[in-house]
Amino acid sequence: MDIILLIGSLAVILVAAELFTNGIEWLGHKLNLAEGAVGSVLAAVATAMPETLIPIIAILGPVILGGAASEGSHAVGVGAILGAPFMLSTLAMFVTGFAIIAFARRGRRGTTLSVNTVVLGRDVSFFIVGYGVAIGTAFLPHELSWLKWVAAAALFVLYAIYVRLHFADEGAGGEAHDLSRLHLSRMRRSRPMPEIDAFEGAHSIGGGEPAMSMVVGQVALALGLIVVGAQVFVGAVEHLSTSIGLDPTILALIIAPIATELPEKFNSVLWVRTGKDTLAMGNITGAMVFQSCVPTVVGLLFTTWAFTPDSLIHFLSAGVAFASTILIFGGMMLRGRLTAWSLLLGGPLYLVYLYLALFTPLGISTPPVH
């Protein structure tokens, strides 16, 4: 039964990702937003919802309902908080790079990404600062733990500045002829606007742009399917892992994020297939910024969030995330270009961490963080 749920939920996420990428492009066009704002803010925040809900529900859920969070729920919550940036900066990068190389070998595109390096450089800089502040608080001595409240406020302000900068970029929401037909418009004829052929080329059908209500409806439908699909996938993985006796913290840190980061991975693959590389990479790097500034606050304020010898393997994931980000995007900032081959660097780093967490005493003997 778990296998059927895994396959079925994966199919739902795939369909939802196609609906979402198509709809979010049209939403950016309607709002006249730059690609950076569409990919790094709108798409990133929306698709980050499944993995954001996990730590909030695990840590705050019992408290809201009048109880107290258990050590197990804290372990799941902290693992999910640390697992998201780790997975995005390693495995998501690798999957996107592999997809680009596969498309290039079919003659559909090149291996050099056509990206806005200013946008991605901004994302990476905010991620390193935000995640650095969040992880740094884990090393504070107990008598200075009040600084975690200062750090939490600073992270919210930092993310607000980040969003403001993206939305202040000059709007370039894309010409209508650059967009594929809105999928919901295949079910219903849009309001005619003869002066605009919204679907030229391979997608040409004549007619006008879809109404804003239809665009928003498709995005909302896609998000709903993404959340449902991701939650079913995570539930099936959790049940399967329990059956085979997998540690809950390892589940939250490694297994669950693979499922909850599927929307970002699929969105990015769909976008690089059509050469929309800034949208593809911004979807990942923007989610990294969001995960470093918002869910981490829940960990800072409502768990012990302290580095100890027992929690070494968990916080080591942050070190891997920093290393992967610097290796991949440091070269981009120096050379002014990003290639699919550099994105593959995240794969080996992910495997090294996986080995340490699953097959060495460093990971196996570590009790859950609480």
C-alpha positions as CSV (number, residue, x, y, z in Angstrom):
1,M,0.0,0.0,0.0
2,D,2.8,2.4,0.8
3,I,4.4,1.8,-2.6
4,I,1.1,2.6,-4.3
5,L,0.8,5.8,-2.2
6,L,4.3,6.8,-3.1
7,I,3.7,6.4,-6.9
8,G,0.3,8.0,-6.8
9,S,1.5,11.0,-4.8
10,L,4.5,11.4,-7.0
11,A,2.2,11.5,-10.1
12,V,0.1,14.2,-8.3
13,I,3.2,16.3,-7.6
14,L,4.4,16.0,-11.2
15,V,1.0,17.2,-12.6
16,A,0.8,20.0,-10.0
17,A,4.3,21.1,-10.8
18,E,3.4,21.5,-14.5
19,L,0.2,23.4,-13.6
20,F,2.2,25.6,-11.2
21,T,5.1,26.6,-13.5
22,N,2.7,27.4,-16.2
23,G,0.4,29.4,-13.9
24,I,3.1,31.3,-12.0
25,E,4.7,32.5,-15.3
26,W,1.3,34.0,-16.3
27,L,0.9,35.5,-12.9
28,G,4.3,37.2,-13.2
29,H,3.3,38.5,-16.6
30,K,0.0,39.8,-15.3
31,L,1.7,41.6,-12.4
32,N,4.6,42.8,-14.7
33,L,7.2,41.3,-12.3
34,A,10.8,40.6,-13.2
35,E,11.9,37.0,-13.5
36,G,13.8,37.2,-10.2
37,A,10.6,38.1,-8.3
38,V,8.6,35.4,-10.0
39,G,11.2,32.6,-9.4
40,S,12.9,33.6,-6.2
41,V,9.9,34.9,-4.3
42,L,6.5,33.8,-5.7
43,A,7.5,30.4,-6.9
44,A,10.0,29.7,-4.1
45,V,7.7,30.7,-1.2
46,A,4.7,28.9,-2.6
47,T,6.5,25.6,-3.3
48,A,8.3,25.8,0.1
49,M,5.0,25.5,1.9
50,P,5.1,21.6,2.3
51,E,8.5,21.5,3.9
52,T,7.7,24.6,6.0
53,L,4.5,23.1,7.4
54,I,6.4,20.0,8.8
55,P,8.5,21.7,11.5
56,I,5.7,24.1,12.4
57,I,3.2,21.3,12.9
58,A,5.8,19.1,14.6
59,I,7.0,21.7,17.1
60,L,4.1,24.1,17.5
61,G,1.2,21.8,16.9
62,P,1.2,20.1,20.3
63,V,1.6,23.5,22.0
64,I,-1.2,25.1,20.1
65,L,-3.5,22.1,21.0
66,G,-2.7,22.6,24.7
67,G,0.0,20.0,25.2
68,A,3.8,19.8,25.0
69,A,6.0,18.8,22.1
70,S,7.7,15.5,22.6
71,E,11.4,14.9,22.0
72,G,10.4,12.9,18.9
73,S,8.4,15.8,17.5
74,H,11.2,18.2,18.2
75,A,13.6,15.9,16.4
76,V,11.4,15.8,13.4
77,G,10.9,19.5,13.4
78,V,14.6,20.4,13.8
79,G,15.5,17.8,11.2
80,A,13.1,19.2,8.7
81,I,14.4,22.8,9.3
82,L,18.0,21.7,8.7
83,G,17.1,19.2,6.0
84,A,15.5,21.7,3.6
85,P,18.5,24.0,2.9
86,F,20.8,21.0,2.8
87,M,18.6,19.2,0.2
88,L,18.1,22.3,-1.9
89,S,21.8,23.2,-2.1
90,T,22.9,19.6,-2.9
91,L,20.4,17.2,-4.4
92,A,18.2,19.8,-6.0
93,M,21.2,21.4,-7.7
94,F,22.4,18.0,-8.9
95,V,19.0,17.0,-10.3
96,T,18.7,20.3,-12.2
97,G,22.2,20.1,-13.6
98,F,21.7,16.5,-14.7
99,A,18.4,17.5,-16.4
100,I,20.2,20.3,-18.3
101,I,22.9,17.9,-19.5
102,A,20.3,15.4,-20.6
103,F,18.4,18.1,-22.5
104,A,21.7,19.3,-24.0
105,R,22.6,15.8,-25.3
106,R,19.3,15.7,-27.1
107,G,20.1,19.0,-28.8
108,R,17.4,21.0,-27.0
109,R,19.8,23.4,-25.3
110,G,23.3,24.1,-24.2
111,T,25.0,23.3,-20.8
112,T,25.6,26.9,-20.0
113,L,22.7,28.4,-18.2
114,S,21.2,31.7,-19.3
115,V,20.7,33.2,-15.9
116,N,20.6,36.7,-14.3
117,T,23.8,36.4,-12.3
118,V,22.8,39.5,-10.3
119,V,19.6,37.9,-9.1
120,L,21.2,34.6,-8.2
121,G,24.2,36.3,-6.6
122,R,21.7,38.3,-4.4
123,D,19.9,35.1,-3.4
124,V,23.1,33.3,-2.5
125,S,24.4,36.3,-0.4
126,F,21.1,36.5,1.5
127,F,21.1,32.7,2.1
128,I,24.7,32.7,3.5
129,V,24.0,35.6,5.8
130,G,20.6,34.4,7.0
131,Y,21.5,30.8,7.5
132,G,24.8,31.9,9.0
133,V,22.9,33.9,11.6
134,A,20.5,31.0,12.3
135,I,23.2,28.4,12.7
136,G,25.5,30.7,14.6
137,T,22.9,31.1,17.4
138,A,23.3,27.3,18.1
139,F,26.8,28.1,19.4
140,L,25.7,30.8,21.9
141,P,26.4,30.0,25.5
142,H,23.3,29.5,27.7
143,E,23.6,32.9,29.4
144,L,23.3,34.6,26.0
145,S,20.4,32.6,24.8
146,W,18.2,35.8,24.8
147,L,20.1,36.8,21.7
148,K,18.1,34.2,19.8
149,W,15.1,36.5,20.0
150,V,17.3,39.3,18.5
151,A,18.4,36.9,15.7
152,A,14.8,35.8,15.0
153,A,13.7,39.4,14.5
154,A,16.8,40.1,12.4
155,L,15.9,37.1,10.1
156,F,12.4,38.4,9.5
157,V,13.8,41.9,8.7
158,L,16.4,40.3,6.4
159,Y,13.8,38.4,4.5
160,A,11.6,41.5,4.2
161,I,14.5,43.4,2.7
162,Y,15.2,40.5,0.3
163,V,11.6,40.5,-0.9
164,R,11.6,44.3,-1.3
165,L,14.7,44.2,-3.4
166,H,13.2,41.6,-5.8
167,F,10.0,43.5,-6.2
168,A,11.8,46.7,-6.7
169,D,13.6,45.2,-9.8
170,E,12.4,46.6,-13.1
171,G,9.3,44.6,-14.2
172,A,9.9,42.3,-17.2
173,G,7.1,39.9,-16.7
174,G,7.7,38.4,-20.1
175,E,5.9,39.0,-23.4
176,A,2.8,36.9,-23.9
177,H,4.3,35.1,-26.9
178,D,7.0,33.8,-24.6
179,L,4.5,31.9,-22.6
180,S,2.8,28.6,-23.1
181,R,-0.9,28.5,-23.2
182,L,-2.5,28.5,-19.7
183,H,-3.6,25.0,-19.1
184,L,-7.0,25.9,-17.7
185,S,-7.7,27.9,-20.8
186,R,-7.8,24.6,-22.7
187,M,-11.0,23.9,-20.8
188,R,-12.6,27.3,-21.3
189,R,-12.3,29.9,-24.0
190,S,-10.6,33.1,-22.7
191,R,-12.0,36.6,-23.2
192,P,-11.2,37.6,-26.8
193,M,-8.5,40.3,-27.2
194,P,-7.8,40.2,-31.0
195,E,-4.9,42.7,-30.8
196,I,-2.8,40.2,-28.9
197,D,-1.9,36.7,-30.0
198,A,-1.0,35.2,-26.6
199,F,0.0,31.9,-27.9
200,E,2.2,32.3,-31.0
201,G,4.4,29.7,-32.5
202,A,4.0,26.1,-31.4
203,H,1.2,27.1,-29.0
204,S,-0.7,29.4,-31.4
205,I,-4.4,29.2,-31.1
206,G,-5.3,32.9,-31.6
207,G,-7.3,34.8,-29.1
208,G,-6.4,36.8,-26.0
209,E,-4.8,36.5,-22.7
210,P,-6.5,34.4,-19.9
211,A,-8.3,36.4,-17.2
212,M,-6.5,37.0,-14.0
213,S,-9.1,35.0,-12.1
214,M,-8.2,31.9,-14.3
215,V,-4.5,32.4,-13.7
216,V,-4.9,32.7,-9.9
217,G,-7.3,29.7,-10.0
218,Q,-4.7,27.5,-11.7
219,V,-1.9,28.6,-9.3
220,A,-4.2,27.9,-6.3
221,L,-5.2,24.5,-7.7
222,A,-1.6,23.6,-8.3
223,L,-0.5,24.6,-4.8
224,G,-3.3,22.6,-3.3
225,L,-2.3,19.5,-5.2
226,I,1.4,20.1,-4.3
227,V,0.6,20.3,-0.5
228,V,-1.7,17.2,-0.7
229,G,0.8,15.2,-2.8
230,A,3.8,16.1,-0.7
231,Q,2.0,15.3,2.6
232,V,0.8,11.9,1.3
233,F,4.3,11.2,0.0
234,V,5.9,12.1,3.4
235,G,3.3,10.0,5.3
236,A,4.0,7.0,3.1
237,V,7.8,7.4,3.5
238,E,7.4,7.8,7.3
239,H,5.3,4.6,7.6
240,L,7.7,2.7,5.4
241,S,10.7,3.9,7.4
242,T,9.1,3.0,10.7
243,S,8.5,-0.5,9.3
244,I,12.2,-0.9,8.6
245,G,13.3,0.8,11.9
246,L,14.8,4.0,10.6
247,D,15.7,6.7,13.1
248,P,13.1,9.5,13.1
249,T,15.7,12.3,13.0
250,I,17.4,10.8,10.0
251,L,14.0,10.5,8.4
252,A,13.3,14.2,9.0
253,L,16.8,15.3,7.9
254,I,17.3,13.2,4.8
255,I,14.2,11.2,3.7
256,A,11.3,13.7,4.3
257,P,13.0,16.6,2.5
258,I,13.5,14.5,-0.6
259,A,9.7,14.3,-0.8
260,T,8.9,17.9,0.2
261,E,11.5,19.4,-2.1
262,L,10.1,17.6,-5.1
263,P,8.0,20.6,-6.2
264,E,11.2,22.8,-6.5
265,K,13.0,20.0,-8.3
266,F,10.3,19.3,-10.8
267,N,9.6,23.0,-11.3
268,S,13.2,23.7,-12.1
269,V,13.5,20.7,-14.5
270,L,10.4,22.0,-16.4
271,W,11.8,25.5,-16.6
272,V,15.3,24.5,-17.8
273,R,13.6,22.3,-20.4
274,T,12.3,25.5,-22.0
275,G,15.4,27.6,-21.4
276,K,13.9,29.7,-18.5
277,D,17.0,29.3,-16.4
278,T,16.6,32.3,-14.1
279,L,13.1,31.0,-13.1
280,A,14.5,27.5,-12.6
281,M,17.5,28.5,-10.5
282,G,15.6,31.2,-8.6
283,N,13.0,28.7,-7.6
284,I,15.7,26.8,-5.7
285,T,17.9,29.7,-4.4
286,G,14.8,31.7,-3.4
287,A,13.5,28.7,-1.5
288,M,16.9,28.4,0.2
289,V,16.7,32.1,1.4
290,F,13.1,31.5,2.6
291,Q,14.1,28.3,4.5
292,S,17.1,30.0,6.1
293,C,15.1,33.0,7.4
294,V,11.6,31.8,8.3
295,P,11.3,28.2,9.4
296,T,14.6,28.5,11.3
297,V,12.9,31.1,13.6
298,V,10.6,28.3,14.9
299,G,13.7,26.2,15.8
300,L,15.4,29.2,17.4
301,L,12.6,30.1,19.6
302,F,10.8,26.9,20.4
303,T,13.5,24.2,20.7
304,T,16.8,24.2,22.5
305,W,18.6,24.8,19.1
306,A,22.0,24.2,20.6
307,F,25.1,22.6,19.1
308,T,26.4,19.7,21.2
309,P,28.6,16.7,20.4
310,D,25.4,14.7,20.1
311,S,23.9,17.1,17.5
312,L,27.1,17.3,15.4
313,I,25.7,15.2,12.5
314,H,22.6,17.3,12.3
315,F,24.4,20.7,12.2
316,L,27.0,19.2,9.9
317,S,24.3,19.3,7.2
318,A,24.4,23.1,7.4
319,G,28.2,23.0,6.8
320,V,27.5,20.8,3.7
321,A,24.9,23.3,2.5
322,F,27.3,26.2,2.9
323,A,30.1,24.3,1.1
324,S,27.9,23.3,-1.8
325,T,26.5,26.8,-2.3
326,I,30.0,28.4,-2.2
327,L,31.4,25.8,-4.6
328,I,28.6,26.1,-7.1
329,F,28.0,29.9,-7.1
330,G,31.4,31.1,-6.1
331,G,32.6,30.3,-9.6
332,M,29.5,32.0,-11.1
333,M,30.3,35.2,-9.3
334,L,34.0,35.1,-10.4
335,R,33.4,34.1,-14.1
336,G,29.9,35.6,-14.6
337,R,28.4,32.4,-15.8
338,L,26.9,29.2,-14.5
339,T,27.1,25.8,-16.1
340,A,25.2,22.5,-15.6
341,W,28.5,20.8,-14.7
342,S,29.0,23.0,-11.7
343,L,25.5,22.2,-10.4
344,L,26.6,18.5,-10.3
345,L,29.0,19.3,-7.4
346,G,26.0,19.1,-5.1
347,G,25.6,15.3,-5.7
348,P,28.9,14.1,-4.3
349,L,28.5,16.3,-1.2
350,Y,25.1,14.9,-0.7
351,L,26.4,11.3,-0.9
352,V,29.3,12.0,1.5
353,Y,26.8,13.4,4.1
354,L,24.5,10.4,3.5
355,Y,27.3,8.0,4.2
356,L,28.3,9.8,7.4
357,A,24.7,9.9,8.7
358,L,23.7,6.3,7.8
359,F,26.9,4.2,7.9
360,T,29.2,5.7,10.5
361,P,29.1,6.0,14.3
362,L,28.8,9.8,13.9
363,G,25.2,9.3,12.6
364,I,24.1,5.9,13.9
365,S,24.9,6.6,17.6
366,T,23.5,10.1,17.7
367,P,20.3,10.5,19.7
368,P,17.6,12.9,18.4
369,V,18.0,16.6,18.8
370,H,15.5,18.1,21.2
